[in-house]
Amino acid sequence: MLGGREWLQPRENTIQALSHGIQISDGVEFDLRLTKDDRLILHHDSKTEYGDYPECMNLDELPEYIEPLDDLLANSNFIRRITEEGAFACIELKPPHPSSGKAGGWIGGKKRTEHMINMIENLEEHLEPFKLSKTSNVVYSFEPKLIPASKQISSNLEFSRLRPYIRQWGNWNTQRIAAAPSFLMSSLPRLLNKQRREGSPMLPCTLQYLKGIESRINLGLSVGLKGSKLDRLNKHRRGYPVYVWPCGNDVERLLLDAGLTGITDDLSPNSITLKGGDIRWTTPATKPITDEQRADLDNIPKDQHANVLSRYKSEVTPWHEMSNEERESFIKIWRSKWSWERNLDALLEETTESSLPWEVSRLIGHRGAGKTHSA
């Protein structure tokens, strides 16, 4: 409760949700679609609530809840976190539903590439005035044409494929069935190798590669979040960033302790205790705490979590206010702790008051403050 009031989660992929999520965590993930009049909009689903395809409509014909990217970038609370305080943005480009007739419909491979190119160029034009650091954002998609499209135009943005490949049509069960062969044929280490070969700076993937029965049935090395499987994972990835969804309350601490990044649907300001009983710390990158501080928090009784967390948040120095020596100290500790492959000089080149190296473990708000609508 906040001052006696219940927190109401804002609708996903809205400026309200993204502004909240980026304040309370290390960054946000959001979805973009391209309208008929070439406007980038914040929207996940292939249709609006009224059954229309956004790609077949002009911006002014869409429901009011669908907002343009322009308005998000004009939000000072959002853009300050990205440009000045080291926060991160995962930007997903959504291809149109094949039945919309856009991007070649069901058979137009070349048209899908052209659609991705149009989206990339549009996005790059929007972001260019902010002079963002290379490590402040990534552009990704389930669309296989994303990487070829990005290389065709020599974009300055950073790109990655979402794995496994989930198609843009059908209900969730149909999508899972269609994605099963892709999932079963590739272990997480194999995916890491694919991403490296493509030149992607990170790997976004499902938690199923790391936890549960699914993590043991795909072909290749089995990895996980504990014991020898975690050792095997970190030995293989050598600091290569892995962004994992869903990052539930029950696995958040495991992911962060493993040096991975979690994409969470739980960014309620009232969510201060994890299911394991530990105090929740939602800014491990932009307001990092030392191992000693983490150990101190772990010893706090649950009934004192609210007061202690409030005190810590006011006392811990945020990344952008640290001295260069303090930032370098964290980088050295993290590099050693998680066996990052890159040398210290390369890491420090990406380390400023407003940016962190790719390898840093973060907590990211899914669709801003969490998912609220079905796919």
C-alpha positions in Angstrom: 0.0 0.0 0.0 1.2 3.5 -0.8 0.0 6.1 1.7 -3.1 3.9 2.3 -3.8 3.6 -1.4 -3.5 0.4 -3.5 -1.1 0.6 -6.4 -2.8 0.2 -9.7 -0.7 -1.3 -12.4 -0.7 0.8 -15.5 -1.6 -0.7 -18.9 1.4 -2.3 -20.7 3.3 -0.4 -23.4 2.0 3.0 -22.3 4.0 6.0 -21.4 2.7 5.7 -17.8 3.9 2.1 -17.5 7.3 2.7 -19.1 7.9 5.8 -17.0 7.1 3.9 -13.8 9.1 0.8 -14.8 12.3 2.7 -15.7 12.2 4.6 -12.4 11.8 1.5 -10.2 14.2 -0.9 -12.1 17.3 -0.8 -14.4 15.3 -0.3 -17.5 12.3 -1.4 -19.6 11.3 -3.6 -22.5 8.6 -2.4 -24.9 7.1 -3.3 -28.3 6.9 -1.2 -31.4 4.7 -1.5 -34.5 4.6 0.6 -37.7 1.3 2.2 -38.8 0.1 2.7 -42.3 1.4 6.3 -42.2 4.8 5.1 -41.0 4.5 6.1 -37.3 6.1 3.9 -34.7 3.6 3.1 -31.9 3.8 1.4 -28.6 1.7 -1.8 -29.0 2.3 -5.5 -28.6 -0.7 -7.4 -30.0 -1.2 -8.0 -33.7 -4.6 -6.4 -33.4 -6.2 -3.6 -31.5 -9.0 -4.4 -28.9 -11.4 -3.7 -31.7 -10.0 -6.3 -34.1 -8.1 -4.0 -36.4 -4.5 -4.5 -37.6 -2.4 -1.4 -36.5 -0.3 -1.7 -39.7 -3.5 -1.1 -41.7 -4.4 2.1 -39.9 -3.1 5.7 -39.6 -2.1 6.9 -36.1 -5.1 9.2 -35.7 -7.4 6.2 -36.5 -6.1 4.1 -33.6 -7.6 3.8 -30.1 -6.4 6.4 -27.6 -4.6 3.9 -25.5 -2.1 3.3 -28.3 0.6 6.0 -28.0 3.4 7.0 -30.5 7.0 6.6 -29.8 7.5 10.3 -30.2 5.5 10.9 -27.0 7.6 8.5 -25.0 10.8 10.1 -26.1 9.4 13.5 -25.1 8.8 12.2 -21.6 11.6 13.7 -19.5 11.4 11.1 -16.7 11.9 8.3 -19.2 14.6 9.9 -21.4 16.7 11.1 -18.4 17.0 7.6 -17.1 18.3 6.4 -20.5 20.6 9.3 -21.4 22.0 10.3 -17.9 21.5 7.5 -15.4 22.6 4.3 -17.1 19.1 2.7 -17.6 18.6 0.3 -20.5 15.9 -0.2 -23.1 15.0 -3.5 -24.8 13.1 -2.5 -28.0 11.1 -5.2 -29.7 10.1 -4.7 -33.3 6.8 -6.5 -34.1 6.1 -7.6 -37.7 2.5 -7.4 -38.9 0.2 -10.4 -38.8 0.3 -12.2 -42.2 -3.4 -11.8 -42.6 -3.1 -8.0 -42.5 -1.7 -8.2 -46.0 1.2 -6.0 -44.9 4.9 -7.0 -45.3 4.1 -9.5 -48.0 1.3 -11.3 -46.1 1.9 -15.0 -45.8 4.6 -15.5 -48.5 6.5 -12.2 -48.9 10.0 -12.8 -47.5 11.5 -9.8 -49.3 8.6 -7.6 -48.2 9.2 -8.6 -44.6 12.8 -7.6 -44.9 11.7 -4.2 -46.4 9.3 -3.8 -43.5 12.0 -4.4 -40.9 14.3 -2.0 -42.8 11.6 0.7 -42.7 11.1 0.2 -38.9 14.9 0.3 -38.2 15.4 3.5 -40.2 12.4 5.1 -38.6 13.6 4.1 -35.1 17.2 5.3 -35.8 15.9 8.7 -36.9 13.9 9.0 -33.6 16.9 8.0 -31.4 19.7 9.9 -33.2 19.1 13.3 -31.5 19.7 11.7 -28.1 23.2 10.4 -28.9 22.6 7.3 -26.8 25.5 5.1 -25.8 25.9 1.8 -27.7 25.2 -0.1 -24.4 22.0 1.7 -23.5 19.6 -0.2 -25.7 19.2 -3.2 -28.0 16.7 -3.8 -30.8 15.3 -7.3 -31.1 12.6 -9.3 -32.7 11.2 -12.8 -33.3 11.3 -11.9 -36.9 14.2 -13.8 -38.6 14.5 -11.0 -41.2 15.7 -8.5 -38.5 19.4 -9.4 -38.7 19.6 -9.4 -42.5 17.7 -6.2 -42.6 20.0 -4.5 -40.1 23.1 -5.5 -42.1 21.6 -4.5 -45.4 21.4 -0.8 -44.2 24.5 -0.8 -41.9 22.6 0.6 -39.0 24.4 2.0 -35.9 21.9 0.3 -33.6 22.6 -3.0 -31.9 20.4 -6.0 -32.8 19.5 -9.4 -31.5 17.2 -12.3 -32.3 14.6 -13.5 -29.8 14.9 -17.3 -29.2 13.2 -19.6 -29.8 11.3 -18.4 -32.8 7.6 -17.7 -31.9 5.3 -16.9 -34.8 3.0 -13.9 -34.9 -0.2 -15.8 -35.4 -2.4 -18.3 -33.5 -3.1 -18.4 -29.8 -0.4 -19.0 -27.2 -0.8 -22.8 -27.2 -0.5 -22.9 -31.0 2.6 -20.6 -30.8 4.2 -22.9 -28.2 3.6 -26.0 -30.3 5.0 -24.4 -33.4 8.1 -23.2 -31.4 8.8 -26.6 -29.8 11.1 -28.0 -32.6 13.2 -24.8 -32.5 13.4 -25.1 -28.7 14.2 -28.8 -28.6 17.0 -28.6 -31.2 19.0 -25.9 -29.4 20.4 -25.8 -25.9 21.3 -22.4 -24.3 25.1 -22.9 -25.1 24.1 -23.5 -28.8 22.1 -20.3 -28.8 25.0 -18.4 -27.3 27.2 -19.6 -30.2 24.5 -18.5 -32.7 24.2 -15.1 -31.2 28.0 -14.6 -31.2 28.3 -15.6 -34.8 25.5 -13.1 -35.8 27.4 -10.3 -33.9 24.5 -9.8 -31.5 25.5 -8.1 -28.2 23.2 -10.3 -26.0 20.8 -13.2 -26.0 17.2 -12.8 -25.0 15.6 -16.1 -24.2 13.0 -18.0 -22.2 13.5 -19.2 -18.6 12.7 -22.8 -19.9 16.3 -23.0 -21.1 17.5 -22.7 -17.5 14.9 -24.2 -15.2 12.4 -27.0 -15.1 12.0 -30.2 -17.2 12.3 -28.3 -20.4 15.9 -27.3 -19.6 16.9 -31.0 -19.6 15.3 -32.2 -22.8 16.8 -29.9 -25.5 19.8 -31.1 -27.4 23.2 -30.1 -26.2 24.8 -29.1 -22.9 22.3 -28.7 -20.0 22.8 -25.6 -17.9 20.9 -24.0 -15.0 20.8 -21.6 -12.1 22.4 -23.6 -9.4 25.4 -25.8 -8.6 27.4 -27.4 -11.4 24.9 -26.4 -14.1 25.4 -22.7 -13.2 29.2 -23.2 -13.2 28.8 -24.8 -16.7 26.7 -21.9 -17.9 29.1 -19.1 -16.7 32.1 -21.0 -18.0 30.4 -21.3 -21.4 29.0 -17.8 -21.7 32.1 -16.0 -20.3 30.1 -12.9 -19.4 28.0 -12.9 -22.6 24.7 -11.1 -21.6 21.6 -13.3 -21.3 18.2 -11.6 -20.7 15.7 -14.0 -19.3 11.9 -14.0 -19.3 9.7 -14.7 -17.4 11.6 -13.5 -14.4 9.1 -14.4 -11.6 9.4 -13.4 -8.0 10.6 -17.0 -7.3 13.6 -16.9 -9.7 14.6 -13.2 -9.7 17.3 -13.7 -7.0 18.7 -16.8 -8.7 19.0 -14.9 -12.1 20.7 -11.9 -10.6 23.0 -14.0 -8.4 24.0 -15.9 -11.6 25.0 -12.6 -13.3 22.0 -12.7 -15.7 19.4 -10.1 -16.5 15.8 -10.7 -15.6 12.8 -9.3 -17.4 10.0 -9.0 -14.8 6.3 -8.5 -14.8 6.3 -7.5 -11.1 7.3 -3.9 -10.6 4.8 -3.0 -7.9 6.3 -0.6 -5.4 4.7 -2.8 -2.7 6.6 -5.8 -3.8 9.5 -5.6 -1.4 10.0 -9.3 -0.3 10.9 -12.2 -2.6 9.3 -15.6 -2.2 12.5 -16.9 -0.6 12.1 -14.3 2.1 14.9 -11.9 1.1 14.5 -8.1 0.6 14.0 -7.3 -3.0 16.5 -4.9 -4.7 15.2 -3.9 -8.1 18.2 -1.7 -9.3 21.2 -4.0 -9.3 22.9 -2.0 -12.1 21.7 1.6 -11.8 21.9 1.6 -8.0 24.2 -1.3 -7.2 24.9 -2.6 -3.7 28.0 -4.5 -2.6 28.1 -8.1 -1.5 28.4 -6.9 2.1 25.3 -4.8 1.8 23.4 -7.6 0.1 24.4 -9.9 3.0 23.2 -7.3 5.5 19.9 -7.1 3.8 19.5 -10.9 3.8 19.6 -10.9 7.6 16.8 -8.4 8.0 13.5 -9.9 9.4 10.5 -9.6 7.1 8.6 -7.2 9.4 11.4 -4.7 9.0 11.8 -4.9 5.2 9.9 -1.8 4.4 11.8 0.5 6.8 15.2 -0.9 6.0 14.6 -0.8 2.2 13.5 2.8 2.4 16.7 3.7 4.3 18.9 1.8 1.9 17.3 3.5 -1.1 18.0 6.9 0.3 21.6 6.0 1.3 22.9 4.0 -1.6 24.7 6.0 -4.2 23.2 5.7 -7.8 25.6 4.8 -10.6 25.5 8.2 -12.2 26.5 9.9 -9.0 29.5 7.6 -8.2 33.1 8.6 -8.6 35.0 6.9 -11.4 36.9 4.9 -8.8 33.7 3.6 -7.3 32.4 2.6 -10.7 35.6 0.9 -11.6 35.6 -1.0 -8.4 32.1 -2.5 -9.2 33.3 -3.5 -12.7 36.3 -5.3 -11.3 34.2 -7.2 -8.8 31.6 -8.2 -11.3 34.2 -9.2 -13.9 35.8 -11.5 -11.4 32.6 -12.9 -9.8 31.0 -13.9 -13.1 34.2 -14.7 -15.2 33.7 -12.0 -17.8 35.8 -12.7 -20.9 36.6 -9.1 -22.0 39.6 -7.4 -20.5 39.2 -4.6 -18.0 40.2 -1.8 -20.5 37.5 -2.8 -22.9 34.9 -2.8 -20.1 36.0 0.6 -18.8 35.7 2.1 -22.2 31.9 1.5 -21.9 31.8 2.6 -18.3 30.7 6.2 -17.7 28.3 8.0 -15.4 25.6 7.3 -17.9 26.5 3.9 -19.3 27.5 0.4 -18.2 29.1 -2.5 -20.0 27.0 -5.0 -21.8 27.8 -7.7 -19.3 26.2 -6.0 -16.3 23.3 -7.9 -14.7 20.1 -5.9 -14.6 16.4 -6.1 -13.7 14.1 -4.9 -16.6 10.4 -4.1 -16.6 8.5 -6.2 -19.2 6.4 -3.9 -21.3 7.1 -1.2 -18.8 5.5 -2.1 -15.5 4.6 -5.7 -16.4 2.4 -7.5 -18.8 -1.3 -6.7 -18.5 -2.9 -8.0 -21.8 -2.7 -11.3 -23.6 -0.8 -11.8 -26.8 
